[in-house]
Structure formats: C-alpha cells, structure tokens
Amino acid sequence: MIEGGINNLYHLITLGGRAQEEVWNEAKGIYEYTGGDMTILFLLYGVATIFITVLFFMIWRVNMKSAYEVECRAKEGKHINTIKEDLEALVDKRLHWTLLTLPILGIVIFTILPLVFMICMAFTSYSKVGDHLTIFHWVGLKNFSTVLGMGNSIGKTFWSVLGWTLIWAVLATFLNYILGMILAIVINRKTTRIKGFWRFCFMLSAAIPQFVSLLLMRTMLKDNGLINNLLVQAGLISSPLPFLTNATWARATVVIINLWVGIPFTMMQVTGILQNIPGELYEAARVDGAGPVTIFFKITLPYMLFVTTPYLITTFTGNINNFNVIYLLTAGAPVPVGATAGKTDLLVTWLYKLTVDLQYFNVGAVVGILTFVILAVVSLITYRNTGSYKNEEGFQ
C-alpha cells in the first residue's frame, strides 16, 4: 500500500511520459494507436492518494490524542473506558460522530475530491488534439493566461461571454423582481377581487416543467414556427422575425421568456412578505398624511428589500449559472463561424460546449474556476454590505 501510494505521488508529479504511437496494422490495413500512459488516471490516483494520506494523518492524530488522555487519566487514578464503553458512547454521548461520519465521507469522496481533481486539471494541457485525447503535462498558469488574455480567440470569447453573462444576470434578476413585485402589489390590493384566481393563473407557467415549456417556446419561435406563421398570415409582417437567429433578437427573446418563467415565483414570495408587513405601519403613515407613493417607498419597499436581499443575491447567482433557459431555448445560438461560443451563451453553457463538444478540458476547468471566483466575490461583498447582514435582529 505504501509502495503504491509513493508510486501514485511520483506519477502525480510527472504525469507520465509515454505517448500513444501510430502503428501500421498490416493485417487490418489501417493505422492503430498503441496504448500510452493514462495520465488522467495518474492525476486522479495522485489526488486520491493525497486525500487518503491526510485521512490517515487525521486518524493518527486522533489516536495520539486519545492515548495521551488515557495516560493522563491513568496517572490521576481516574476511570479508563473499556472498549465496550467506548462503543456505547458512539450511540449516546458521541452519537453525532456516528451520524456524521458517512455523510462527511460522502461529501469528501463525491464532492471535494472531484472538485480538487478538476481544479488540478486547469493547470495541465489536457485537451483534444486532432481526433483523440493525448497525454498531458503540467503547464502552470498558461491556461489562465490563455483565457484571460486578449491575444487569442479563447480569451476574446471569454470576455465577450462574461460581459453578456453579467448583463443577462442583472436583467433577469431585477426585471423578474421588479415586475413580480408590481404584480404582487396589484393583486394584493384591497380593491382587487378573486385574488386567488389571479395568483393561480400566473402560477400555471411555474406548474409546467421548465424543460417542456422552454422546448415548446423554442419550437414556436423558429422561423417557420407558430408565432411567425400567425404574424405573417395576419399581415403584420412580410418575412419571419429572427427570434433565434439574430444576436440582438435572440438576447431579447431569452430575457423575455425568462420573465414568463421567473415572475410567478417572485410574485408568490413578495405576496407572502406583503401579507406579513405590520398593518400598524400603514395606519400610522396614513394618519401622518402619507400618500400611496410615500408609503411604498418609505415602508413597503424598504421592508421587502430587507427581507429579500439574500433571495436577490441567490437569484443573481442562479441566473449566472442558468443553464436551462439558455441551452434549451437557443443552445447559445446564433454562433459565428469558427467560434466556440454563441451570442447568447453564458459562461456555464460555454463551459459545457468546451468540455462535452470540443473536449478542451483544461480550458473548461479554468472557466469553471473563474466563474466560481466571480460568483463568490460578488455574492460575499454584496451580502456583507446589506442591511440583512448588518442588522440580523429585525427590521425597524
């Protein structure tokens, strides 16, 4: 076991060096590739070995600490637990150890280990060359330089996609929030009748699975789709509108369709908040002579922002990673000739294309890391400067 671990750590440093070779097979009359070093396995086994080593070190440390405590208790003449008593403690005083061991182990194996593995891949040359994957080696920060630089197609594409991703996230988040809030306020007015019916109508779009509704909208918005056919037959247009084939039209389309998908959720959340704002605040404001506009900006809006700021940050983060709406509706189209990303691609959909379609795993890993860094920095800075964080006790 020790020998295997040392071997894995050695290969983690070198990542192998025996490449595939093209050999002519006389019997079959074709060229075949001979087996080279499986560098992807060297990387995986090396990372796993480090994790196992850390695990053994932690177990050793716990054992040493336990042995020291037993020695101290023995010197003081205190009772020393037997094996039976230690086992009984695992279902009594130390029950949390028993309950948390498997979940923590699962998180380490299925979340942290793959995450570290993918981060390591960002520092290698692992990508498709020609028609096959080759052995790779460590390249340091070269991939980050490629993605962040403006002197190559990948770098230019990254900044273009990043710009559209941020624009999309802002529009998708705040338009959904503002329109959903207005809708909730209108329905929640005392003069509005059959409020439950109106809420039910707007929630129908949320009841339909997103996968189904987005694919249906994609079919309807094609050049020969239902919407263009109806507009042509009605004489409103002479040629089909490029909902999905023109960059500007496609971007506007995904924003509008996202409103149809997202507004009902915001409406229901804001409705719950409106119904929990103390009525005494409104009564006191009216007594002081405040009008509807003043009441909204001085009471309703501050109260809602205080409660929903964490929701807004979460929604913004979710929209940056909103794979479903973009991929199912436009698949990133329109795509310029020779480009790796389309005009409506977000970082997450471009990452999917880089890894699944193009097999640029190293570049994809870099894009994934940069996306995480952007989300983490924006979310933490924004949240720590909000009233929800600074005044957690409540709204006054």
C-alpha positions as CSV (number, residue, x, y, z in Angstrom):
1,M,0.0,0.0,0.0
2,I,2.8,2.4,0.9
3,E,4.7,1.5,-2.3
4,G,1.5,2.1,-4.4
5,G,1.0,5.5,-2.7
6,I,4.6,6.6,-3.4
7,N,4.2,5.5,-7.0
8,N,0.9,7.5,-7.3
9,L,2.6,10.6,-5.9
10,Y,5.5,10.2,-8.3
11,H,3.2,9.9,-11.3
12,L,1.3,12.9,-10.0
13,I,4.4,15.0,-10.4
14,T,5.5,13.6,-13.8
15,L,2.0,12.7,-15.2
16,G,3.7,10.0,-17.3
17,G,5.6,10.4,-20.5
18,R,4.9,7.5,-22.8
19,A,2.7,8.9,-25.5
20,Q,0.4,6.9,-27.9
21,E,2.1,5.9,-31.1
22,E,0.6,5.4,-34.5
23,V,1.5,1.9,-35.8
24,W,0.5,0.4,-39.1
25,N,-1.5,-2.8,-38.8
26,E,-0.6,-4.9,-41.8
27,A,-3.4,-7.5,-41.2
28,K,-6.2,-4.8,-41.0
29,G,-4.6,-2.4,-43.4
30,I,-5.1,0.5,-41.0
31,Y,-3.1,2.7,-38.6
32,E,-3.8,1.9,-34.9
33,Y,-2.8,3.7,-31.7
34,T,-0.7,1.9,-29.2
35,G,-1.5,2.3,-25.5
36,G,0.3,5.2,-23.9
37,D,0.4,6.4,-20.3
38,M,-3.1,7.0,-18.8
39,T,-2.2,10.5,-17.4
40,I,-5.8,11.1,-16.4
41,L,-5.6,8.2,-14.1
42,F,-2.2,9.3,-12.8
43,L,-3.8,12.6,-11.9
44,L,-6.8,11.1,-10.3
45,Y,-4.9,8.4,-8.3
46,G,-2.4,11.0,-7.2
47,V,-5.0,13.4,-5.8
48,A,-6.8,10.4,-4.2
49,T,-3.5,9.4,-2.5
50,I,-3.1,12.8,-1.0
51,F,-6.6,12.6,0.4
52,I,-6.0,9.2,1.8
53,T,-2.7,10.4,3.4
54,V,-4.5,13.3,5.0
55,L,-7.2,10.9,6.3
56,F,-4.6,8.6,7.8
57,F,-2.8,11.6,9.4
58,M,-6.1,12.7,11.0
59,I,-6.8,9.2,12.3
60,W,-3.3,9.0,13.7
61,R,-3.7,12.4,15.4
62,V,-7.0,11.4,17.0
63,N,-5.4,8.2,18.2
64,M,-2.4,10.0,19.7
65,K,-4.7,12.5,21.4
66,S,-6.8,9.7,22.8
67,A,-3.8,7.7,24.0
68,Y,-2.4,10.9,25.8
69,E,-5.8,11.4,27.5
70,V,-5.9,7.8,28.7
71,E,-2.3,8.1,30.0
72,C,-3.2,11.3,31.9
73,R,-6.3,9.6,33.4
74,A,-4.3,6.6,34.4
75,K,-1.7,8.8,36.2
76,E,-4.5,10.6,38.1
77,G,-6.2,7.3,39.0
78,K,-9.4,8.1,37.1
79,H,-11.6,5.5,35.4
80,I,-10.5,4.4,31.9
81,N,-13.2,3.5,29.5
82,T,-13.3,-0.1,28.2
83,I,-13.9,-0.9,24.5
84,K,-17.5,-1.7,25.3
85,E,-18.0,1.7,27.0
86,D,-16.4,3.5,24.0
87,L,-18.8,1.7,21.6
88,E,-21.7,2.6,23.8
89,A,-20.6,6.2,23.8
90,L,-20.9,6.2,20.0
91,V,-24.7,5.8,20.3
92,D,-25.0,8.1,23.2
93,K,-22.7,11.0,24.0
94,R,-20.9,10.8,20.7
95,L,-23.9,9.9,18.6
96,H,-23.1,12.9,16.3
97,W,-19.8,11.2,15.4
98,T,-21.7,8.1,14.3
99,L,-24.4,10.1,12.3
100,L,-22.0,12.5,10.6
101,T,-19.2,10.0,9.6
102,L,-20.9,8.6,6.5
103,P,-22.3,12.0,5.2
104,I,-18.9,13.6,5.6
105,L,-17.2,10.7,3.9
106,G,-19.6,11.0,1.0
107,I,-19.0,14.7,0.7
108,V,-15.3,14.2,0.6
109,I,-15.4,11.4,-2.0
110,F,-18.2,12.7,-4.3
111,T,-17.8,16.5,-3.9
112,I,-14.4,17.6,-2.6
113,L,-12.3,15.0,-4.4
114,P,-13.8,15.7,-7.8
115,L,-13.6,19.4,-7.2
116,V,-9.9,19.3,-6.4
117,F,-9.3,16.9,-9.4
118,M,-11.0,19.5,-11.7
119,I,-9.0,22.4,-10.2
120,C,-5.8,20.4,-10.9
121,M,-6.9,19.9,-14.5
122,A,-6.8,23.6,-15.0
123,F,-3.1,23.6,-14.6
124,T,-2.5,20.8,-17.2
125,S,-2.6,20.6,-21.0
126,Y,-5.4,18.1,-21.1
127,S,-7.4,18.6,-24.3
128,K,-8.3,17.0,-27.5
129,V,-5.6,17.2,-30.2
130,G,-6.7,16.2,-33.7
131,D,-9.2,13.4,-33.3
132,H,-8.1,11.9,-30.0
133,L,-7.0,12.8,-26.4
134,T,-3.3,12.7,-25.8
135,I,-1.1,12.5,-22.7
136,F,-0.8,15.8,-20.9
137,H,1.6,17.5,-18.5
138,W,1.7,20.4,-16.0
139,V,1.7,23.8,-17.7
140,G,1.3,26.1,-14.6
141,L,-0.8,29.3,-15.2
142,K,-0.6,29.0,-19.0
143,N,-4.3,28.1,-19.4
144,F,-5.3,31.1,-17.2
145,S,-3.2,33.3,-19.4
146,T,-4.9,31.9,-22.5
147,V,-8.4,32.5,-21.1
148,L,-7.7,35.9,-19.6
149,G,-5.6,37.3,-22.5
150,M,-7.0,39.2,-25.4
151,G,-4.4,37.9,-27.9
152,N,-6.2,34.7,-28.9
153,S,-9.7,33.6,-29.8
154,I,-10.4,31.8,-26.4
155,G,-9.5,35.0,-24.5
156,K,-11.6,37.3,-26.7
157,T,-14.5,34.8,-26.4
158,F,-14.2,34.7,-22.6
159,W,-14.5,38.4,-22.1
160,S,-17.4,38.6,-24.6
161,V,-19.3,35.8,-22.9
162,L,-18.5,37.2,-19.5
163,G,-19.9,40.6,-20.5
164,W,-23.2,39.1,-21.8
165,T,-23.4,36.8,-18.7
166,L,-23.3,39.8,-16.3
167,I,-25.8,41.8,-18.4
168,W,-28.1,38.8,-18.6
169,A,-27.8,38.1,-14.8
170,V,-28.7,41.8,-14.0
171,L,-31.6,41.9,-16.4
172,A,-33.0,38.5,-15.5
173,T,-32.7,39.2,-11.7
174,F,-34.0,42.7,-11.4
175,L,-36.7,42.6,-14.1
176,N,-38.2,39.5,-12.6
177,Y,-38.0,41.1,-9.1
178,I,-39.5,44.4,-10.1
179,L,-42.3,43.1,-12.3
180,G,-43.1,40.3,-9.9
181,M,-43.2,42.8,-7.0
182,I,-45.6,45.1,-9.0
183,L,-47.8,42.2,-9.9
184,A,-48.0,41.0,-6.3
185,I,-48.8,44.6,-5.1
186,V,-51.6,44.9,-7.7
187,I,-53.1,41.6,-6.8
188,N,-52.8,42.2,-3.1
189,R,-54.7,45.5,-3.1
190,K,-58.0,45.6,-1.2
191,T,-59.8,46.6,-4.4
192,T,-58.7,43.5,-6.3
193,R,-61.3,40.8,-6.4
194,I,-60.8,37.0,-6.7
195,K,-57.1,37.3,-5.7
196,G,-56.7,33.5,-5.5
197,F,-57.8,33.1,-9.1
198,W,-55.3,35.6,-10.4
199,R,-52.5,34.0,-8.5
200,F,-53.5,30.6,-9.8
201,C,-53.4,31.9,-13.4
202,F,-49.9,33.3,-13.1
203,M,-48.6,30.2,-11.3
204,L,-49.7,28.0,-14.2
205,S,-46.4,28.7,-16.0
206,A,-44.5,27.6,-12.9
207,A,-46.5,24.4,-12.7
208,I,-45.4,23.3,-16.2
209,P,-41.8,21.7,-16.1
210,Q,-39.3,24.2,-17.4
211,F,-37.9,21.6,-19.8
212,V,-41.2,21.2,-21.5
213,S,-42.2,24.8,-21.7
214,L,-38.8,26.0,-23.0
215,L,-38.6,23.4,-25.7
216,L,-42.2,24.3,-26.7
217,M,-41.3,28.0,-26.9
218,R,-38.2,27.2,-28.9
219,T,-40.4,25.4,-31.5
220,M,-42.9,28.2,-31.6
221,L,-40.2,30.9,-32.1
222,K,-38.4,29.3,-35.1
223,D,-38.6,31.0,-38.5
224,N,-41.3,28.5,-39.6
225,G,-42.8,28.3,-36.1
226,L,-46.3,29.1,-35.0
227,I,-45.7,32.7,-33.9
228,N,-44.1,33.8,-37.2
229,N,-46.7,31.9,-39.2
230,L,-49.6,33.7,-37.3
231,L,-47.9,37.1,-37.8
232,V,-47.4,36.5,-41.5
233,Q,-50.9,35.3,-42.0
234,A,-52.3,38.3,-40.1
235,G,-50.4,40.6,-42.4
236,L,-48.4,42.2,-39.6
237,I,-45.0,41.1,-41.1
238,S,-43.8,40.2,-44.5
239,S,-41.0,37.9,-43.5
240,P,-40.3,35.8,-40.4
241,L,-38.8,37.6,-37.4
242,P,-35.4,36.3,-36.4
243,F,-36.2,35.5,-32.8
244,L,-33.5,32.9,-32.5
245,T,-31.2,33.6,-35.5
246,N,-30.2,37.3,-34.9
247,A,-28.0,38.1,-31.9
248,T,-30.0,41.1,-30.7
249,W,-33.3,39.4,-31.2
250,A,-32.1,36.2,-29.6
251,R,-30.9,38.0,-26.5
252,A,-34.1,40.0,-26.1
253,T,-36.1,36.7,-26.6
254,V,-34.3,34.8,-23.8
255,V,-34.8,37.8,-21.4
256,I,-38.5,38.0,-22.1
257,I,-39.1,34.2,-21.9
258,N,-37.2,34.2,-18.6
259,L,-39.7,36.8,-17.3
260,W,-42.5,34.5,-18.2
261,V,-40.8,31.7,-16.3
262,G,-39.5,33.6,-13.3
263,I,-42.1,36.3,-12.5
264,P,-44.6,33.9,-10.8
265,F,-42.0,32.7,-8.3
266,T,-41.1,36.3,-7.3
267,M,-44.8,37.2,-7.2
268,M,-45.5,34.5,-4.6
269,Q,-42.6,35.3,-2.4
270,V,-43.4,39.1,-2.4
271,T,-47.1,38.2,-1.7
272,G,-46.0,36.4,1.5
273,I,-43.9,39.4,2.6
274,L,-46.7,41.9,1.9
275,Q,-49.1,39.9,4.0
276,N,-46.7,40.0,6.9
277,I,-45.9,43.7,7.0
278,P,-47.4,45.0,10.2
279,G,-50.7,46.9,9.4
280,E,-49.9,49.4,12.2
281,L,-47.1,50.9,10.0
282,Y,-49.5,51.7,7.2
283,E,-52.1,53.1,9.6
284,A,-49.6,55.3,11.3
285,A,-48.3,56.6,7.9
286,R,-51.8,57.4,6.7
287,V,-52.5,59.3,9.9
288,D,-49.4,61.3,9.3
289,G,-50.7,62.2,5.9
290,A,-48.5,59.9,3.7
291,G,-49.8,59.1,0.3
292,P,-49.6,55.7,-1.6
293,V,-46.3,56.6,-3.2
294,T,-44.7,57.7,0.1
295,I,-46.0,54.6,1.8
296,F,-44.5,52.4,-0.9
297,F,-41.0,54.0,-0.8
298,K,-40.8,54.5,3.0
299,I,-42.5,51.3,4.2
300,T,-43.2,48.6,1.6
301,L,-40.0,48.8,-0.5
302,P,-37.5,49.0,2.4
303,Y,-39.3,46.1,4.2
304,M,-39.2,43.9,1.1
305,L,-35.6,44.7,0.3
306,F,-34.5,43.9,3.8
307,V,-36.2,40.5,3.7
308,T,-35.5,39.6,0.0
309,T,-31.9,40.8,-0.3
310,P,-30.5,37.3,0.3
311,Y,-33.0,36.0,-2.2
312,L,-31.9,38.6,-4.8
313,I,-28.2,37.6,-4.3
314,T,-29.1,33.9,-4.7
315,T,-31.2,34.6,-7.8
316,F,-28.4,36.6,-9.3
317,T,-26.0,33.7,-8.7
318,G,-28.5,31.3,-10.1
319,N,-29.0,33.4,-13.3
320,I,-25.3,33.5,-14.0
321,N,-25.5,29.7,-13.9
322,N,-28.9,29.5,-15.6
323,F,-28.1,26.6,-18.0
324,N,-31.7,25.6,-18.7
325,V,-33.2,28.8,-20.2
326,I,-30.2,29.5,-22.5
327,Y,-29.4,26.0,-23.6
328,L,-33.0,24.7,-24.1
329,L,-34.2,27.9,-25.8
330,T,-31.3,28.9,-28.1
331,A,-28.4,26.5,-27.3
332,G,-26.2,29.6,-27.4
333,A,-27.2,30.5,-31.0
334,P,-26.5,32.3,-33.2
335,V,-22.9,31.1,-33.3
336,P,-20.4,32.9,-35.6
337,V,-18.4,30.8,-38.0
338,G,-15.4,29.2,-36.3
339,A,-16.4,30.5,-32.8
340,T,-16.5,28.2,-29.7
341,A,-19.4,30.2,-28.2
342,G,-22.6,31.7,-29.5
343,K,-24.0,35.2,-28.9
344,T,-26.4,34.0,-26.2
345,D,-24.0,31.6,-24.5
346,L,-23.4,32.2,-20.8
347,L,-20.2,31.1,-19.0
348,V,-21.9,27.9,-17.9
349,T,-23.2,26.9,-21.4
350,W,-19.9,27.8,-22.9
351,L,-18.2,25.6,-20.3
352,Y,-20.5,22.7,-21.4
353,K,-19.5,23.2,-25.0
354,L,-15.8,23.4,-24.2
355,T,-15.8,20.1,-22.3
356,V,-18.5,18.0,-23.9
357,D,-18.4,19.1,-27.5
358,L,-14.8,20.3,-28.0
359,Q,-13.1,18.4,-25.2
360,Y,-11.0,21.3,-24.1
361,F,-11.0,20.1,-20.5
362,N,-8.1,22.3,-19.4
363,V,-9.8,25.5,-20.6
364,G,-13.1,24.3,-19.3
365,A,-11.7,23.8,-15.9
366,V,-10.2,27.4,-15.9
367,V,-13.6,28.8,-16.9
368,G,-15.2,26.9,-14.1
369,I,-12.7,28.3,-11.6
370,L,-13.1,31.8,-12.8
371,T,-16.9,31.5,-12.7
372,F,-16.8,30.4,-9.1
373,V,-14.4,33.2,-8.1
374,I,-16.6,35.8,-9.7
375,L,-19.7,34.5,-8.0
376,A,-18.1,34.1,-4.6
377,V,-16.6,37.6,-4.7
378,V,-19.7,39.4,-5.9
379,S,-22.0,37.4,-3.5
380,L,-19.9,37.9,-0.4
381,I,-19.2,41.6,-0.9
382,T,-22.8,42.3,-1.8
383,Y,-24.3,40.4,1.1
384,R,-21.9,41.7,3.7
385,N,-22.9,45.3,2.8
386,T,-26.7,44.7,3.0
387,G,-29.0,45.5,5.9
388,S,-29.9,41.9,6.1
389,Y,-26.4,41.0,7.2
390,K,-25.6,44.1,9.3
391,N,-29.0,44.1,11.2
392,E,-30.0,40.4,11.5
393,E,-32.2,41.1,14.5
394,G,-35.0,42.5,12.5
395,F,-36.4,45.4,10.5
396,Q,-37.3,48.6,12.4
